[in-house]
């Protein structure tokens, strides 16, 4: 029987989480290298990389190109508990949530470009390439899309801003939005990521924010259609 690659990634992800817990590794501690994980888990480097991206997308690890892998900080568990209680008690207006997320994403671009941050474009393009491959191969598209936007927020080097972004992301995890897009729409999303990075590279805030606004149009259309059917 053949073990699928996705299964290996899931197994590697769980074993890395278990290793962190068993060894009581603390936030900001440097973690094992890709090679050490490959040797320890006895899987390919590709599987290890996908597992690391998964763990970064949920806030357990942070990957610094050329600087190693670190345990993430801050711990948002208490905030998650508060959000869950608020959501269970009051719910949330989905349209307002999307609008807030859009404001944060536009603010991300402004912080990066106006402060002329030297961001890791190589790493962002690698995540977007993984996103493209997931689209073509019917893989976990959402994981790489989230990883791309999360890394953009990290590149602001503004911990407070990044934490607010994580809070909004937690609300998204509570609200189930089943937006289904066709392959051509997803490829357009991939290209929008690329165009945003090009605009960041040339410090073109206007173009970057225009593309981000277009990037959000499908979900606003989806929410509008939901409201129309209610």
C-alpha positions as a printed NumPy array, in Angstrom:
array([[  0.   ,   0.   ,   0.   ],
       [  1.351,   3.447,  -0.946],
       [  1.273,   6.272,   1.602],
       [  0.164,   9.468,  -0.094],
       [  2.343,  12.558,   0.184],
       [ -0.416,  14.483,   1.971],
       [ -0.547,  11.746,   4.614],
       [  3.214,  11.978,   5.12 ],
       [  2.949,  15.744,   5.538],
       [  0.211,  15.302,   8.158],
       [  2.281,  12.7  ,  10.016],
       [  5.394,  14.917,   9.904],
       [  3.369,  17.901,  11.126],
       [  2.018,  15.986,  14.117],
       [  5.436,  14.572,  15.011],
       [  7.018,  18.035,  14.93 ],
       [  4.275,  19.356,  17.235],
       [  4.828,  16.389,  19.557],
       [  8.598,  17.02 ,  19.588],
       [  8.019,  20.667,  20.565],
       [  5.739,  19.654,  23.436],
       [  7.887,  16.804,  24.736],
       [ 11.033,  18.943,  24.752],
       [  9.288,  21.938,  26.324],
       [ 10.612,  24.292,  23.654],
       [  9.748,  27.905,  24.436],
       [  8.605,  30.827,  22.233],
       [ 11.512,  32.475,  20.345],
       [ 13.732,  29.359,  20.805],
       [ 15.571,  28.281,  17.666],
       [ 14.236,  24.991,  16.311],
       [ 15.792,  22.098,  14.409],
       [ 17.015,  22.65 ,  10.858],
       [ 15.317,  21.163,   7.793],
       [ 18.125,  18.607,   7.492],
       [ 17.84 ,  17.593,  11.155],
       [ 14.08 ,  17.161,  10.758],
       [ 14.553,  15.187,   7.534],
       [ 16.982,  12.818,   9.276],
       [ 14.863,  12.531,  12.418],
       [ 11.533,  11.941,  10.647],
       [ 12.982,   9.852,   7.803],
       [ 10.993,  11.682,   5.131],
       [ 11.945,  13.815,   2.141],
       [ 12.914,  17.472,   2.436],
       [  9.794,  18.368,   0.421],
       [  7.562,  16.726,   3.028],
       [  9.408,  18.524,   5.845],
       [  9.072,  21.884,   4.078],
       [  5.325,  21.444,   3.585],
       [  4.926,  20.437,   7.228],
       [  6.86 ,  23.547,   8.302],
       [  4.688,  25.797,   6.124],
       [  1.604,  24.234,   7.72 ],
       [  2.96 ,  24.896,  11.207],
       [  3.893,  28.456,  10.272],
       [  0.393,  29.106,   8.854],
       [ -1.182,  28.24 ,  12.229],
       [  1.33 ,  30.249,  14.242],
       [  3.425,  27.482,  15.794],
       [  6.675,  28.21 ,  13.93 ],
       [  8.231,  31.088,  12.068],
       [ 10.697,  30.509,   9.241],
       [ 13.42 ,  33.064,   8.55 ],
       [ 15.199,  32.595,   5.247],
       [ 18.871,  32.12 ,   6.02 ],
       [ 18.15 ,  32.57 ,   9.715],
       [ 16.615,  29.276,  10.741],
       [ 13.307,  28.132,  12.222],
       [ 11.934,  29.53 ,  15.486],
       [  9.08 ,  28.788,  17.844],
       [  6.403,  31.443,  17.38 ],
       [  5.506,  34.215,  19.807],
       [  3.23 ,  35.7  ,  21.14 ],
       [  0.902,  33.061,  22.557],
       [ -2.635,  33.989,  21.51 ],
       [ -4.494,  31.278,  23.439],
       [ -6.107,  33.713,  25.887],
       [ -7.237,  35.95 ,  23.035],
       [ -8.678,  32.933,  21.22 ],
       [-10.715,  32.043,  24.305],
       [-12.128,  35.578,  24.498],
       [-12.959,  35.576,  20.789],
       [-14.7  ,  32.213,  21.026],
       [-16.83 ,  33.447,  23.93 ],
       [-17.716,  36.659,  22.077],
       [-18.583,  34.748,  18.909],
       [-20.752,  32.23 ,  20.782],
       [-22.563,  35.061,  22.584],
       [-22.948,  37.73 ,  19.896],
       [-21.968,  36.145,  16.598],
       [-20.248,  38.291,  13.998],
       [-21.353,  40.177,  10.888],
       [-19.467,  38.474,   8.084],
       [-19.429,  41.515,   5.784],
       [-17.937,  43.671,   8.549],
       [-15.339,  40.982,   9.233],
       [-14.286,  40.942,   5.568],
       [-14.132,  44.749,   5.486],
       [-11.88 ,  44.746,   8.558],
       [ -9.622,  42.102,   7.046],
       [ -9.345,  44.156,   3.841],
       [ -8.333,  47.269,   5.821],
       [ -5.601,  45.269,   7.577],
       [ -4.291,  43.843,   4.293],
       [ -4.184,  47.32 ,   2.693],
       [ -2.441,  48.621,   5.811],
       [  0.13 ,  45.845,   5.507],
       [  1.125,  47.071,   2.054],
       [  1.282,  50.69 ,   3.261],
       [  3.542,  49.814,   6.2  ],
       [  5.918,  47.814,   4.015],
       [  6.155,  50.322,   1.165],
       [  6.093,  53.63 ,   3.036],
       [  8.725,  52.409,   5.498],
       [ 10.701,  50.85 ,   2.615],
       [ 11.008,  47.526,   4.421],
       [ 13.545,  45.096,   2.978],
       [ 11.243,  42.107,   2.839],
       [ 12.048,  38.518,   1.919],
       [ 10.656,  38.53 ,  -1.616],
       [ 12.345,  35.217,  -2.41 ],
       [ 10.492,  33.451,   0.391],
       [  7.164,  35.101,  -0.481],
       [  7.561,  34.048,  -4.121],
       [  8.34 ,  30.49 ,  -2.993],
       [  5.12 ,  30.39 ,  -0.966],
       [  3.223,  31.716,  -3.983],
       [  4.849,  29.073,  -6.19 ],
       [  3.656,  26.431,  -3.707],
       [  0.208,  28.04 ,  -3.953],
       [  0.353,  27.7  ,  -7.761],
       [  1.385,  24.035,  -7.52 ],
       [ -1.458,  23.365,  -5.06 ],
       [ -3.92 ,  24.888,  -7.54 ],
       [ -2.623,  22.797, -10.446],
       [ -2.379,  19.579,  -8.414],
       [ -5.653,  20.063,  -6.463],
       [ -3.762,  20.337,  -3.192],
       [ -4.341,  22.324,   0.   ],
       [ -4.875,  25.712,  -1.651],
       [ -6.09 ,  27.535,   1.446],
       [ -2.94 ,  26.677,   3.427],
       [ -0.594,  28.416,   0.98 ],
       [ -2.885,  31.394,   0.428],
       [ -3.043,  31.946,   4.196],
       [  0.728,  31.473,   4.493],
       [  1.311,  34.149,   1.831],
       [ -0.87 ,  36.78 ,   3.52 ],
       [  0.44 ,  35.873,   6.969],
       [  4.04 ,  36.282,   5.831],
       [  3.211,  39.668,   4.293],
       [  1.948,  40.828,   7.699],
       [  5.098,  39.511,   9.371],
       [  7.23 ,  41.513,   6.956],
       [  5.865,  44.765,   8.429],
       [  8.06 ,  44.029,  11.501],
       [  5.247,  45.55 ,  13.573],
       [  4.332,  43.02 ,  16.269],
       [  1.204,  44.883,  17.395],
       [ -0.137,  45.142,  13.858],
       [  0.669,  41.479,  13.228],
       [ -1.176,  40.457,  16.41 ],
       [ -4.292,  42.361,  15.295],
       [ -4.082,  40.478,  12.   ],
       [ -3.939,  37.193,  13.894],
       [ -7.022,  38.171,  15.916],
       [ -8.998,  38.773,  12.73 ],
       [ -7.725,  35.463,  11.365],
       [ -9.05 ,  33.731,  14.471],
       [-12.496,  35.149,  13.787],
       [-12.263,  33.705,  10.282],
       [-11.542,  30.294,  11.785],
       [-14.825,  30.539,  13.723],
       [-16.896,  31.633,  10.729],
       [-17.259,  28.962,   8.047],
       [-17.139,  30.721,   4.669],
       [-17.404,  28.137,   1.904],
       [-16.068,  30.122,  -1.049],
       [-15.52 ,  27.751,  -3.971],
       [-13.461,  29.083,  -6.881],
       [-12.686,  27.556, -10.253],
       [ -9.107,  26.883, -11.33 ],
       [ -8.944,  29.95 , -13.584],
       [-10.11 ,  32.156, -10.684],
       [ -7.488,  30.644,  -8.387],
       [ -4.768,  31.175, -10.997],
       [ -5.88 ,  34.796, -11.197],
       [ -5.46 ,  34.991,  -7.413],
       [ -1.942,  33.559,  -7.771],
       [ -1.117,  36.191, -10.406],
       [ -2.46 ,  38.942,  -8.151],
       [ -0.008,  37.798,  -5.466],
       [  2.811,  38.075,  -8.008],
       [  1.733,  41.546,  -9.138],
       [  1.543,  42.733,  -5.527],
       [  5.111,  41.56 ,  -4.933],
       [  6.277,  43.369,  -8.083],
       [  4.584,  46.549,  -6.854],
       [  6.234,  46.181,  -3.435],
       [  9.597,  45.688,  -5.138],
       [  9.192,  49.014,  -6.987],
       [  7.602,  50.819,  -3.976],
       [  4.371,  51.322,  -5.955],
       [  1.781,  51.607,  -3.185],
       [ -1.083,  52.648,  -5.484],
       [ -0.775,  49.553,  -7.684],
       [ -0.221,  47.225,  -4.713],
       [ -3.382,  48.447,  -2.98 ],
       [ -5.409,  48.39 ,  -6.206],
       [ -4.461,  44.736,  -6.726],
       [ -5.274,  43.885,  -3.106],
       [ -8.707,  45.487,  -3.545],
       [ -9.315,  43.373,  -6.663],
       [ -8.055,  40.356,  -4.707],
       [-10.914,  40.783,  -2.224],
       [-13.685,  41.205,  -4.828],
       [-14.627,  37.489,  -5.103],
       [-15.359,  37.161,  -1.398],
       [-17.36 ,  40.42 ,  -1.305],
       [-19.375,  39.137,  -4.278],
       [-19.932,  35.872,  -2.453],
       [-21.124,  37.65 ,   0.718],
       [-23.469,  39.87 ,  -1.353],
       [-24.977,  36.787,  -2.99 ],
       [-25.453,  35.194,   0.44 ],
       [-27.294,  38.293,   1.647],
       [-29.498,  38.27 ,  -1.446],
       [-30.656,  34.723,  -0.746],
       [-31.558,  35.417,   2.904]])
